[in-house]
Amino acid sequence: MRLNTIQPALGSKKVGKRLGRGIGSGKGKTCGKGHKGQKARAGGFHKLGFEGGQMPMQRRIPKSGFRSQKSLLREEVRLSDLNRIEGDIVNLETLKAAGIIRASTKTVKIIASGEINKSKVIVIKNIPVTAGARTAIEAIGGKIELEAQVAG
């Protein structure tokens, strides 16, 4: 094989249109660009979404963010927050009464953040906990009781 015999694979290089080669070619005179206007000119480029100087659609329309409605019903509780509960039973009602979670909250999860320093044994009822939180609660003698939730 010699360098002067190397060719690209058949079909890999597309043959360009031959523009401005007379009226019979179909691409003569205006070369398929029509008459006048920005797109007919050399360098007649405008960015995507450009509307001729008019305020573009993506800037005219008012913007608003997104906040999932589910996020208004779910919360996370830190281990250190459990120190603020007076009783030994921790459930949704006691967390709401202590002001740790909002009244509208439906689901809660206890996460391993901070330390729990309760002297008495605490019982967590129907609240899921992370693996790290579970070991911390069981280390001080706490119990975690979860009811089987019925899908419905």
DRENLUM-771006 format. One record per residue: residue in one letter; x, y, z of N, C-alpha, C, O in turn. Coordinates in steps of 0.001 Angstrom, whole numbers, plus 524288, in hexadecimal, padded with zeros to 5 digits. Layout:
N
aXYZXYZXYZXYZ
...
END
This chain:
152
m8034B7FB608000080000800008000080376804DC800008077080519802B0
r801DB808AD7FCF3804CC80D8D7FC9C80149812177FE467FC82811D07FDCD
l803A88162E80031800B281AAC802187FD5481D267FDDD7F92E81F497FF02
n7FF1B81CDF7F8EE7FC1281F4F7F4C17F77F81BF67F2F57F48681D937EF8A
t7F6E4817457F53E7F27B813EA7F3C07EE3E813B47F7F57EA2D811427F72B
i7EF2A816437FC707EB6181616800B87E6998195E7FF4D7E71A81DDD7FDAC
q7E1F1817137FFEF7DD09819CF7FED67D92D818CB803447D95F814A8805B6
p7D5AE81C7E804577D1AF81B83808517CDD48176B8066F7CD6181678801BE
a7CB0C814FE80A137C746810F1808A77C2F481341805437C199817D7805C6
l7C0D181002801C87BCB2811D77FE4F7B7F081395801827B623810C2804F5
g7B5F28183B800547B15181A3A803057B27981D45807FB7AEF281FA580A3A
s7B77181D3E809C37B8AC8200680E977B95E825E480DA57B89B828FD8113E
k7BAC18276D809047BB6682CF0807A97B71482E6E803D67B6D682C6D7FF79
k7B39783212805957AF46833AC802417B12A837DD7FE717B3F883B797FFF0
v7AF9E837587F9937B12683B247F59B7ADD1840077F64A7A90583FAF7F668
g7B04B8448C7F6BD7AD7E849757F7987AA7684B2F7F2CA7AB9A849867EE6C
k7A68184E9B7F3A77A36D850A67EF4A7A6CE854567EC0A7A9CA857777EE24
r7A645853E67E6D97A92C8577B7E3727A59985C197E2487A20D85BC27DF0D
l7A69F8606D7E4FD7A34B865007E4AA7A556868D57E09B7AA058690E7DF8D
g7A1BA86BDD7DE547A3398700F7DAB97A59C86E237D5B37A9558707E7D3C7
r7A391869DC7D3777A5BC867BB7CEA47A1CB868177CA2D7A186864997C6E1
g79ECB86C3B7CA1479B3B86D197C5B4795A286B867C6E879490868A87CA9D
i7921D86D797C3A978C8286CC47C48278AD0867107C40B7870D865717C68F
g78D898640B7C0DF78C0D85E9D7BFFC78D2C85B107C49C78AEF856D47C503
s7909C85CBE7C81A7920E8595F7CC7E78DE3859507D0C978DD3855C67D40A
g78A6C85D347D0D17868085D937D4F7788808607E7D9BB78579861D57DD38
k78D968617A7D9E578FE3864667DE4679329868EB7DC2C7973C86A3B7DE5C
g7915686B487D7E97943386FA97D5A079256874D37D7D578EC7874EF7DB12
k794A78790F7D6277936287E6E7D7A77933F87F407DD9679735880CB7DFD5
t78ED787E457E02C78E7987F637E5CF7904987AC37E9247906387B277EDEE
c791B0876817E6B9793EC871EB7E9617905C86F997ED8D7923D86DA27F184
g78B3B86FCD7ECB07879086D617F05B78660870B17F51E783D986EDA7F8C5
k78835875AF7F52278755879097F9AF782C287CC27F8F67818787FB37FC8F
g7803A87CC07F48377BE78805E7F39D77DEE885D17F28E782928868C7F184
h77A6B889B57F2D277BEB88F187F1AB77C378924C7F6A3778A28922A7F9D8
k780628951F7F74978133898DB7FB8B7804D8968B8010077F52891DE8018A
g780A0899B8804DC77FCC8980780A3E784D08964180CDF788BE8953E80A4B
q7849E895E68120278942894A48151678B7C88F4F813A47903D88EA981360
k7881888B83812B7789FF8863B8119878C6A885C280C2D78F1C881EE80B13
a78B7F8899C808C478DC38897B8038B7933C88BC5803877963388AE67FFD7
r794A188EB180796799A38916C807BE79E0688DDC8099B79D1B889D880C17
a7A2C088F6B8085C7A74E88CB280A6C7A7AE88DE28103D7A76D8926C811D0
g7A847889D7813707A88888AA6819197A34188BEE81B6A7A30788E2281FAF
g79F0488AA8818CB799C088BE981AB1797F68880E81EC57946C884EF81DD6
f79A6B88845823507994E88477827717969B8873D82BEA797F188BB482D1B
h792EB884C682E63790C2886C58334C79013882398370978F3487DC78356C
k7907B8836383BFD7906287F2B83FE178B0487CA2840477871587EDC83EA4
l78AF187805842707862F875048431378257877FE84681783CE879DB84AB0
g77D8F87874844D87799887B35847E4779808810B846E07766E883D68494E
f77CCE882FC8435177CE98889A842257780988A0983F167769D8875683B5E
e7757088E52840A67709188FD983E27770F98954083BBE76D3F8984883BF2
g7756589677839807760489B68836C2776418A01B83A55774E28A46A838B3
g777E889F6B83F0D7784D8A3C9842B6773C18A4068467B7741E8A68384A94
q76F738A1728452276B048A117848C576CB589DD884D7576FF489A5684CEC
m76A8E89EF78520776BEC89BFE856BD76A9D8963C855CD76616894F0854D3
p76E87892BF8561776D8B88D44854C7769DC88A89858977694788C1C85D18
m7677188675856A87637A883A0859A076580881C285EEA762C18822A862D7
q76A5087FB485F0976C5587D8D863ED76D57881CD867FA76DFB8809786C96
r76D80886C08665F76E2788B0786A1E7690288DC786B4C768808904D86F5C
r7652088D50867BE7600688FD68689075CC088D0D86C9F759F888F8686FA9
i75D18887E686CA8759B8884C18700C75B968851E875B3760438849B876B1
p7580C885FD8796E759BA8865887EE775BD188128880E6759E187CFA87F89
k75FCC8818B884267624B87CD7886347603F87BCA88BB375F0587F6488EA4
s75FEA876D788CFC75E90875658925B7616587056893947622F86D1089025
g762E486FBA89868765C686B0F899FE762238667689AD275D88866A489973
f764498625889D157613585DAE89E227625B85BD48A3A2766E385B568A52A
r75E4585ACD8A69475EDA8586D8ABB575AEA854078AC0F75634854DB8AB95
s75CE284F678ACE27597C84AD88AD1D755A984B658B1A27572984CE78B5F2
q750C684A2E8B0A274CD584A798B4C274DB28463C8B8DE74C01846C88BD55
k7505C841F98B7537518283DD38BB137555783FBB8BF3C7554383DE98C3AF
s758BE8437C8BDB275CA1845668C16C75A168485E8C5E675C82849088CA00
l7554784A2B8C5387528584CF18C95E7505A849348CD7874EF184AD98D1C3
l75016844278CC2274DD5840468CFA6751E883CC08D22875099839A08D592
r756DA83D318D08875B00839C88D28C75F1B83D058D56176032841788D3EA
e7616183AB68D97D7659683D508DC4E76973839558DE5D76845834B18DED1
e76E1C83B438DF9A77219838088E2147731383A2F8E7877732783EEC8E856
v773D0836AC8EB3C774D3838388F0A177A3A8363E8F21977B88831B88F120
r77D5C839A38F4717829E8381D8F618782618356B8FB6277EB1836248FE62
l7865A832548FC75786A782FB890191786CE833BB905F87847F832EB90A1B
s789888380C9050E78A0483C0D9091F784BD83E9C90A54783FA8409F90EA1
d7810D83E8E9068C77BD4840C29077E778AF83D7890B557752583F7690DE8
l779FB8386490BBB77711834F190F41778038365B914F1774F6834D091853
n77C2D839449161577D4883AEB91B6F7793083ECE91D6D7788183F6792226
r7767784170919D3772998455D91B5B76D538430A91CD4769E8845D991EB6
i76C9983DEC91BFF7679A83B6991D4A7679A839E59230976B5A8379C924FE
e7635683B33925B7762EC83A4292B56762138347F92CA5764C88325F93000
g75E56831F092A0875CFC82C8992B59760E28289C92947764EC82A0692716
d75F998239E92A037630D81F7A928207612581D1592308763E6819E4920B8
i75C7981E8B9213975A5A81C8491C5375ADD820BE9181D7596582540918ED
v75CFB81F2E9139B75DA2822CC90F3875A30820F690ABD75AF881CB69089F
n75658824349094B753228232F904B5751CE8286B9022A753BC82C7D903DA
l74E87828578FE1C74D4382D2B8FB5174AE3831498FEF174C3A835E58FEA1
e7475F82F979025C744A883345905C67486A835F1909997481083AA990A79
t74C04832E490BE074FAB8353A90FA57538E838DD90CF87553683CBF90F45
l75508837A0908137588A83B119052E755DD8403E903E47584D844619041F
k750C983FFB9028774DD3844C29016E74D08847EE9066774D6D84CB990653
a74BEB8454490AB974B01847FD90FB274FF984ABB9119A74FAB84EE391401
a7547C848759108E7596A84AC99123F75B3E84F2090E9075F10851D190FB4
g7588084FD190A1C759E9853F39066675E8E85295903007610B8560C900C8
i75FBF84D96902917643284BE48FF5E762B184BA38F99B765DE84CD68F633
i75DC884A0E8F88375BED849C48F31B7570A84D228F28B7549184E8A8F66B
r755AC84E698EDAC751018518A8EC9174C1A84E498ED9974C468497A8ED99
a747C3850F78EE77742C984E488EF7D740CF84B818EA9A73DF4847A88EB04
s7424D84D6B8E5F07406A84B208E1097438D8465B8DF537421B843CA8DB86
t747C9845208E20874B34840D08E07C7487983B8E8E128745F983A8C8E524
k748FF8383F8DD3474690833138DD4574A7F82EB38DE3C7495482AE88E0F3
t74F3D82F438DBF67533282B328DCA47584782D938DE9C759B9831EF8DD31
v75AF382A958E1EC75FCA82C588E462763C0827EB8E4147624F823558E40C
k768C8829558E3D976CE8825698E434771168278B8E7D47728682C1E8E773
i77306824518EB4B7771A825EA8EEED77C5F824B28EC7777D608204D8EACD
i77FC2828B58EC43784E98280F8E9D478927828908EDFC7886082AFA8F212
a78DA68263B8ECD6792078263A8F08A7951A82B458F0097991482B768ED57
s7934482F528F29B795F7834528F29B795C1836758F82879184837178FA57
g79A2E8378D8FA6A79A52839388FFDD79A7C8347E9037179AF68300C901AC
e79A13835889088D79A458314290C55795658314590FB2793148355B910B9
i793E882CA79115E78F7882C23914E4791A082AF691A4C794C08275E91AF4
n78FF482DFF91E2B791FE82D339237678D8882CDA9276678D7F82F9292B5E
k789D2829819263C7856E82880929C9787328249892DE1789DE820C792CAF
s785A78259A932C57870D821F0936EC7832C81D6B93723784A08190393863
k77E3581E88935E877A4981A619360C779B9817C2930B377B50819EE92CB7
v7777E8132D930AE776C98102692BDF77278812A9928A076E3F813C892AA2
i773868138A923A076F7A815AD9203576D7A8117191C897704D80DDA91B06
v7687C8120091B28765FF80E4E91797764168116C912E3760FD8150E91376
i765F080FFF90E4176454812A8909767603480F54906CA7612280AD09056D
k75B9A811AD906117573180EBB903DD755BD810D48FE83754C48157E8FDDC
n7559A80D578FAB4753C080E638F562756A4812D28F2A07545A815958EF6B
i75B9D813808F3D975ED1817578F121763A3814808EF08766918122F8F210
p7647D814A78E9E276922812168E7BC76E22814E48E96976E22819A08EA41
v7725C811ED8E9E0777678141B8EB6A77BA18121F8E7BD77B2980DE38E583
t77FBA815308E7207841C813788E3E67875B80F868E701786B580EF78EBBC
a78AD480CD38E44678E02808C88E6CE7917480B198EB1D791FF808CC8EF4D
g793C180FA18EA1479715812248EDFB79404813E98F2BF795EA813868F726
a78F4B815DA8F1E378BF4817968F63378A2F812E38F969789CB813318FE31
r7892080E8F8F6C17876A809D98F98578B9D807F88FD5778A6A806AC901D0
t79079807D58FB9A794AC806048FF0E7956D809BC903AB7968B8080390804
a794D180EDC902BA79576812B2906F37911C8123A90AFD79213812B190FAD
i78C578114E9092E787E6810CA90CC07884E80BBC90FDD7875D80BB191494
e789B48077D90D3D78A288027D90FF378ED5802649139F78EE37FF5B9175A
a792CB805AE912A079766805EB91604796128081C91B6779885806B291F4B
i7921E80B9F91B9A7909A80DC3920B578C1080AB492317789E980C3B9271B
g78AA580660920947868680301922A97811B804329209177D3A80260922C0
g780C78073591C6577BB38089091A1C7797D8042C916CA77C458009091542
k774628048B915B1771BC800969127C76F308035390DD576DA0807DB90E2F
i76ECB8007C9097476C3B8026E904D3767E57FE9C9035A768E27FA0E9022D
e76313800929037175E8B7FD419023275BF47FF6C8FD5575A04803D38FD4C
l75BF47FC328F9227596D7FDB98F446754E97FA058F3367558E7F5428F349
e750487FC468F23674BD27F90B8F0AF74C4B7F7F28EAD674E5B7FB258E7E5
a74A627F36F8E93174A507F23A8E3987464D7F5CF8E10E741B77F5C08E281
q7480C7F8F58DD3B7448C7FC9B8DAC77416E7F9E48D677743977F7068D344
v73C4D7FADF8D675738D67F8678D2AB738A97FBBF8CDCB73785800698CE0F
a739CD7F95B8C94B7398C7FC3F8C44F733DD7FCCD8C2C8730ED7F8FF8C2C9
g732548018D8C17972CDE8023A8C01F72C3F806BF8BCFA727E2808038BB68
END
